[in-house]
């Protein structure tokens, strides 16, 4: 059975206890904002600095200081594509490729011209997003006093947005249409020049550096052509993917 008078008499004590508890919680929360938030942000900064360092960027006159890594190309479909690629920072500096033509069985050999390098835009973009996340963290140094939890959440949402964009640039292949490949300049990087019916593309997919080779053929008369980006073009007779396993974030 309830005792209304007793309950009413206890209200001042309960109210006082609640006020004390609230004061303690507010004091703890303010301590977290002042001390712990900056400690966690400092740890995150160190992690992102290390990630940014892995995305090495060449500096004019200091290219030789970047570590060169050579990777043997392994084809996922028999032995139609073989070769070695040299990655230095975000640039492919050398490519030595043997391509076995499907129709004739002839082996074609191509190399990058000595004066050419191919910049991997995906790596550049991922590095830029990581650096943007670092700039956001640097804008709130240890002298800055956060006033609310919502302010911390807003900062972290902005940082995570940049990191998500960086991840997406590496997990989503840079797909180019054949007309885009034909005009990208990549086809002019090889010696001897590649035949007009062969196109290649380099891109990142997850932790892999990939080379895809397209071999084109002339369509028979009265055959419907493929329209890509409002450009009529012949579809490839074969699509020969050669996947290179390489951890981009290894030291």
MARLO-253961 format. One record per residue (C-alpha): residue number from 0; x, y, z; residue in one letter. Coordinates in Angstrom, 2 decimals, m for minus. Example, Ala and Ser with C-alpha at 12.3 -4.5 7.8 and 13.67 -1.06 7.14 Angstrom:
! residues 2
[node 0,[12.30,m4.50,7.80],'A']
[node 1,[13.67,m1.06,7.14],'S']
//
This chain:
! residues 251
[node 0,[0.00,0.00,0.00],'X']
[node 1,[1.35,3.43,m0.99],'X']
[node 2,[1.94,6.18,1.56],'X']
[node 3,[1.54,9.53,m0.29],'X']
[node 4,[2.60,11.62,2.69],'X']
[node 5,[5.81,9.61,3.14],'X']
[node 6,[6.63,9.85,m0.54],'X']
[node 7,[6.12,13.61,m0.50],'X']
[node 8,[8.39,13.96,2.50],'X']
[node 9,[11.19,12.14,0.68],'X']
[node 10,[11.03,14.35,m2.42],'X']
[node 11,[13.48,17.01,m1.12],'X']
[node 12,[16.06,14.32,m0.30],'X']
[node 13,[15.63,12.67,m3.71],'X']
[node 14,[15.86,16.03,m5.46],'X']
[node 15,[19.03,16.93,m3.57],'X']
[node 16,[20.58,13.54,m4.40],'X']
[node 17,[19.70,13.99,m8.08],'X']
[node 18,[21.29,17.41,m8.14],'X']
[node 19,[24.49,16.07,m6.60],'X']
[node 20,[24.57,13.17,m9.07],'X']
[node 21,[23.98,15.53,m11.96],'X']
[node 22,[26.78,17.83,m10.78],'X']
[node 23,[29.15,14.86,m10.58],'X']
[node 24,[28.20,13.69,m14.07],'X']
[node 25,[28.67,17.19,m15.48],'X']
[node 26,[32.08,17.42,m13.84],'X']
[node 27,[33.10,14.05,m15.33],'X']
[node 28,[31.78,15.07,m18.75],'X']
[node 29,[33.71,18.34,m18.68],'X']
[node 30,[36.84,16.40,m17.73],'X']
[node 31,[36.30,14.08,m20.70],'X']
[node 32,[35.90,17.07,m23.03],'X']
[node 33,[39.02,18.74,m21.67],'X']
[node 34,[41.35,15.77,m21.23],'X']
[node 35,[40.25,12.52,m22.85],'X']
[node 36,[38.92,13.88,m26.15],'X']
[node 37,[42.25,15.48,m27.02],'X']
[node 38,[44.13,12.33,m26.00],'X']
[node 39,[42.00,10.22,m28.36],'X']
[node 40,[42.28,12.79,m31.17],'X']
[node 41,[46.07,12.78,m30.71],'X']
[node 42,[46.16,9.00,m31.16],'X']
[node 43,[44.00,9.31,m34.30],'X']
[node 44,[46.32,12.00,m35.67],'X']
[node 45,[49.34,9.71,m35.27],'X']
[node 46,[47.54,6.90,m37.09],'X']
[node 47,[46.56,9.17,m39.97],'X']
[node 48,[50.07,10.63,m40.20],'X']
[node 49,[51.41,7.11,m40.64],'X']
[node 50,[48.72,6.36,m43.24],'X']
[node 51,[49.60,9.55,m45.12],'X']
[node 52,[53.28,8.60,m45.04],'X']
[node 53,[52.45,5.30,m46.74],'X']
[node 54,[50.92,7.27,m49.61],'X']
[node 55,[54.31,8.69,m50.53],'X']
[node 56,[54.27,11.61,m52.94],'X']
[node 57,[57.23,12.41,m55.13],'X']
[node 58,[58.88,15.80,m54.67],'X']
[node 59,[60.66,17.45,m57.59],'X']
[node 60,[64.35,16.66,m57.29],'X']
[node 61,[63.79,14.08,m54.54],'X']
[node 62,[62.13,11.29,m56.53],'X']
[node 63,[65.09,8.99,m55.92],'X']
[node 64,[64.36,9.00,m52.17],'X']
[node 65,[61.04,7.20,m52.71],'X']
[node 66,[61.21,3.45,m52.38],'X']
[node 67,[60.76,1.55,m55.64],'X']
[node 68,[58.83,m1.71,m55.50],'X']
[node 69,[58.86,m4.23,m58.32],'X']
[node 70,[55.93,m6.60,m58.71],'X']
[node 71,[55.56,m9.63,m60.92],'X']
[node 72,[52.32,m9.59,m62.83],'X']
[node 73,[50.24,m12.75,m62.61],'X']
[node 74,[47.37,m13.41,m65.00],'X']
[node 75,[44.06,m14.72,m63.73],'X']
[node 76,[43.40,m16.39,m67.11],'X']
[node 77,[46.21,m18.77,m68.13],'X']
[node 78,[49.45,m17.09,m69.22],'X']
[node 79,[48.15,m14.52,m71.69],'X']
[node 80,[49.62,m11.58,m69.77],'X']
[node 81,[52.97,m11.55,m67.97],'X']
[node 82,[55.26,m8.79,m66.85],'X']
[node 83,[56.81,m6.65,m64.15],'X']
[node 84,[55.55,m3.30,m62.84],'X']
[node 85,[57.53,m0.77,m60.81],'X']
[node 86,[55.57,1.33,m58.34],'X']
[node 87,[57.17,4.42,m56.79],'X']
[node 88,[54.84,6.41,m54.57],'X']
[node 89,[51.66,7.00,m56.55],'X']
[node 90,[53.35,6.53,m59.94],'X']
[node 91,[54.02,3.52,m62.11],'X']
[node 92,[57.53,4.37,m63.27],'X']
[node 93,[58.23,1.26,m65.34],'X']
[node 94,[56.17,m1.42,m67.03],'X']
[node 95,[57.51,m4.45,m68.88],'X']
[node 96,[54.61,m6.46,m70.33],'X']
[node 97,[54.38,m9.57,m72.50],'X']
[node 98,[50.97,m10.02,m74.11],'X']
[node 99,[49.96,m13.19,m75.93],'X']
[node 100,[47.48,m12.34,m78.68],'X']
[node 101,[44.44,m14.63,m78.49],'X']
[node 102,[43.93,m15.09,m82.24],'X']
[node 103,[47.45,m15.62,m83.56],'X']
[node 104,[49.25,m16.74,m80.41],'X']
[node 105,[51.91,m14.09,m81.09],'X']
[node 106,[53.65,m12.66,m78.02],'X']
[node 107,[53.91,m8.85,m77.99],'X']
[node 108,[56.43,m7.10,m75.75],'X']
[node 109,[55.89,m3.55,m74.47],'X']
[node 110,[57.70,m1.23,m72.06],'X']
[node 111,[57.10,2.24,m70.70],'X']
[node 112,[59.06,4.91,m72.50],'X']
[node 113,[61.95,6.20,m70.38],'X']
[node 114,[60.44,9.68,m70.24],'X']
[node 115,[56.99,8.52,m69.11],'X']
[node 116,[55.33,7.70,m65.79],'X']
[node 117,[51.70,6.87,m65.12],'X']
[node 118,[50.11,8.55,m62.09],'X']
[node 119,[47.50,6.44,m60.32],'X']
[node 120,[44.76,8.96,m59.58],'X']
[node 121,[43.13,6.65,m57.05],'X']
[node 122,[46.21,6.77,m54.80],'X']
[node 123,[46.47,10.54,m55.15],'X']
[node 124,[42.80,10.99,m54.24],'X']
[node 125,[43.01,8.61,m51.26],'X']
[node 126,[46.06,10.46,m49.92],'X']
[node 127,[44.32,13.82,m50.36],'X']
[node 128,[41.29,12.63,m48.37],'X']
[node 129,[43.53,11.33,m45.55],'X']
[node 130,[45.32,14.69,m45.48],'X']
[node 131,[41.98,16.50,m45.36],'X']
[node 132,[41.06,14.42,m42.30],'X']
[node 133,[44.38,15.42,m40.72],'X']
[node 134,[43.71,19.09,m41.40],'X']
[node 135,[40.36,18.80,m39.64],'X']
[node 136,[42.03,17.27,m36.57],'X']
[node 137,[44.83,19.85,m36.61],'X']
[node 138,[42.23,22.63,m36.51],'X']
[node 139,[41.34,21.49,m32.99],'X']
[node 140,[44.70,21.37,m31.21],'X']
[node 141,[45.23,20.80,m27.48],'X']
[node 142,[44.56,24.46,m26.68],'X']
[node 143,[41.05,24.25,m28.10],'X']
[node 144,[38.31,23.64,m25.54],'X']
[node 145,[35.33,21.60,m26.70],'X']
[node 146,[32.14,22.84,m25.09],'X']
[node 147,[29.60,20.16,m26.05],'X']
[node 148,[29.51,16.53,m27.08],'X']
[node 149,[27.68,17.56,m30.26],'X']
[node 150,[30.73,19.61,m31.23],'X']
[node 151,[32.95,16.53,m30.90],'X']
[node 152,[30.49,14.44,m32.90],'X']
[node 153,[30.40,17.05,m35.68],'X']
[node 154,[34.20,16.99,m35.95],'X']
[node 155,[34.34,13.19,m36.01],'X']
[node 156,[31.59,12.99,m38.64],'X']
[node 157,[33.63,15.27,m40.90],'X']
[node 158,[36.81,13.23,m40.30],'X']
[node 159,[35.03,9.94,m40.96],'X']
[node 160,[33.54,11.32,m44.17],'X']
[node 161,[37.04,12.00,m45.51],'X']
[node 162,[38.30,8.57,m44.43],'X']
[node 163,[35.31,6.87,m46.05],'X']
[node 164,[36.02,8.71,m49.29],'X']
[node 165,[39.67,7.62,m49.10],'X']
[node 166,[38.65,4.01,m48.60],'X']
[node 167,[36.13,4.14,m51.44],'X']
[node 168,[38.76,5.41,m53.87],'X']
[node 169,[40.83,2.28,m53.18],'X']
[node 170,[37.98,m0.22,m53.02],'X']
[node 171,[36.25,0.96,m56.18],'X']
[node 172,[38.17,0.35,m59.44],'X']
[node 173,[38.74,3.36,m61.65],'X']
[node 174,[36.61,2.25,m64.58],'X']
[node 175,[37.24,4.03,m67.85],'X']
[node 176,[35.35,3.49,m71.07],'X']
[node 177,[37.37,2.46,m74.11],'X']
[node 178,[36.99,5.92,m75.72],'X']
[node 179,[38.31,7.45,m72.47],'X']
[node 180,[41.25,5.04,m72.47],'X']
[node 181,[41.99,5.86,m76.09],'X']
[node 182,[42.28,9.57,m75.27],'X']
[node 183,[43.84,9.26,m71.79],'X']
[node 184,[47.47,9.34,m72.95],'X']
[node 185,[48.18,5.91,m71.48],'X']
[node 186,[48.34,4.37,m74.95],'X']
[node 187,[51.19,6.76,m75.85],'X']
[node 188,[53.42,5.64,m72.99],'X']
[node 189,[54.68,2.40,m74.50],'X']
[node 190,[57.59,1.47,m76.70],'X']
[node 191,[57.09,0.07,m79.22],'X']
[node 192,[53.66,1.66,m79.64],'X']
[node 193,[50.76,m0.66,m78.92],'X']
[node 194,[48.69,m1.84,m81.91],'X']
[node 195,[45.49,0.07,m82.50],'X']
[node 196,[43.38,m2.94,m81.52],'X']
[node 197,[44.94,m3.29,m78.04],'X']
[node 198,[44.20,m1.12,m75.00],'X']
[node 199,[45.30,m1.41,m71.37],'X']
[node 200,[44.29,0.13,m68.08],'X']
[node 201,[45.98,0.21,m64.65],'X']
[node 202,[43.88,0.68,m61.53],'X']
[node 203,[43.54,m0.15,m57.83],'X']
[node 204,[40.99,m2.68,m56.56],'X']
[node 205,[41.05,m3.19,m52.78],'X']
[node 206,[44.66,m4.18,m52.00],'X']
[node 207,[45.46,m5.14,m55.59],'X']
[node 208,[47.18,m3.28,m58.39],'X']
[node 209,[45.49,m4.45,m61.57],'X']
[node 210,[46.23,m4.40,m65.28],'X']
[node 211,[43.35,m5.01,m67.67],'X']
[node 212,[44.00,m5.66,m71.37],'X']
[node 213,[41.33,m5.14,m74.04],'X']
[node 214,[41.70,m6.60,m77.51],'X']
[node 215,[39.34,m5.11,m80.11],'X']
[node 216,[38.13,m6.48,m83.42],'X']
[node 217,[36.23,m5.21,m86.45],'X']
[node 218,[32.55,m6.08,m86.43],'X']
[node 219,[31.08,m7.99,m89.37],'X']
[node 220,[28.80,m5.99,m91.67],'X']
[node 221,[25.22,m5.37,m90.48],'X']
[node 222,[26.21,m6.01,m86.84],'X']
[node 223,[24.87,m3.67,m84.18],'X']
[node 224,[27.65,m1.64,m82.60],'X']
[node 225,[27.95,m0.70,m78.94],'X']
[node 226,[27.27,2.91,m77.99],'X']
[node 227,[29.36,4.12,m75.05],'X']
[node 228,[29.06,7.71,m73.85],'X']
[node 229,[27.42,8.61,m77.18],'X']
[node 230,[30.39,7.21,m79.11],'X']
[node 231,[30.02,4.29,m81.50],'X']
[node 232,[32.76,1.73,m81.02],'X']
[node 233,[33.53,m1.92,m81.57],'X']
[node 234,[33.22,m4.15,m78.51],'X']
[node 235,[36.24,m6.16,m77.36],'X']
[node 236,[36.64,m9.73,m78.58],'X']
[node 237,[38.38,m10.64,m75.37],'X']
[node 238,[38.85,m9.08,m71.97],'X']
[node 239,[42.07,m10.38,m70.44],'X']
[node 240,[42.39,m9.30,m66.80],'X']
[node 241,[45.82,m9.66,m65.20],'X']
[node 242,[45.68,m9.09,m61.46],'X']
[node 243,[48.74,m8.14,m59.44],'X']
[node 244,[48.57,m8.86,m55.71],'X']
[node 245,[50.20,m6.03,m53.79],'X']
[node 246,[49.53,m4.47,m50.41],'X']
[node 247,[49.55,m0.72,m51.00],'X']
[node 248,[49.88,0.05,m47.30],'X']
[node 249,[52.87,m2.19,m46.62],'X']
[node 250,[56.03,m0.49,m45.44],'X']
//
